[in-house]
Amino acid sequence: MCQHEPHCPAAEDPRGQWAEIAVSHPEQGWYLLCNGIVLFDDGGLMLPGHRVVAPAA
């Protein structure tokens, strides 16, 4: 998905949540990152393939 240079970390990369925001919906509490990750306001993630990662405690 990432079209800019330098490329953002892949969704599988441990740094994946630091990719650039492609679509922003702060009123709904989520952001789509350019690598396909959905980042939620609470820090939780939904990775491509619909795997969910709970927010860090």
Secondary structure per residue as TSV (DSSP state, phi and psi in degrees):
chain	resnum	aa	ss	phi	psi
A	1	M	-	360.0	-38.8
A	2	C	-	-64.1	120.9
A	3	Q	-	-110.1	-0.3
A	4	H	S	-104.7	168.2
A	5	E	S	-115.3	138.7
A	6	P	S	-69.0	155.0
A	7	H	-	-66.0	146.2
A	8	C	-	-72.8	160.3
A	9	P	-	-60.5	145.6
A	10	A	-	-65.6	160.3
A	11	A	T	-59.7	-32.3
A	12	E	T	-79.6	-14.6
A	13	D	S	-70.5	140.1
A	14	P	T	-57.8	-21.5
A	15	R	T	-94.6	12.1
A	16	G	G	-56.0	-32.2
A	17	Q	G	-72.0	-4.2
A	18	W	G	-96.5	9.9
A	19	A	S	-67.0	162.0
A	20	E	-	-70.7	148.7
A	21	I	E	-75.9	127.1
A	22	A	E	-97.5	-38.6
A	23	V	E	-135.7	130.1
A	24	S	E	-116.2	126.5
A	25	H	E	-134.1	65.1
A	26	P	T	-63.1	-27.7
A	27	E	T	-67.2	-21.7
A	28	Q	T	-103.6	-8.7
A	29	G	T	86.1	23.5
A	30	W	E	-146.4	160.7
A	31	Y	E	-140.6	135.4
A	32	L	E	-95.2	122.6
A	33	L	E	-89.7	159.4
A	34	C	T	-66.8	-13.8
A	35	N	T	-95.8	8.1
A	36	G	S	95.7	-3.6
A	37	I	-	-77.7	139.3
A	38	V	E	-100.4	119.8
A	39	L	E	-103.2	126.7
A	40	F	E	-99.2	155.7
A	41	D	T	-55.5	-31.3
A	42	D	T	-80.2	-0.5
A	43	G	S	96.4	-5.9
A	44	G	-	-71.5	158.6
A	45	L	E	-130.7	148.9
A	46	M	E	-121.3	117.3
A	47	L	-	-84.8	159.0
A	48	P	T	-54.5	140.8
A	49	G	T	92.3	1.0
A	50	H	S	71.5	18.4
A	51	R	-	-77.2	133.4
A	52	V	E	-103.1	137.2
A	53	V	E	-117.5	119.5
A	54	A	-	-67.5	153.4
A	55	P	-	-62.6	150.4
A	56	A	-	-65.7	141.2
A	57	A	-	-80.3	360.0
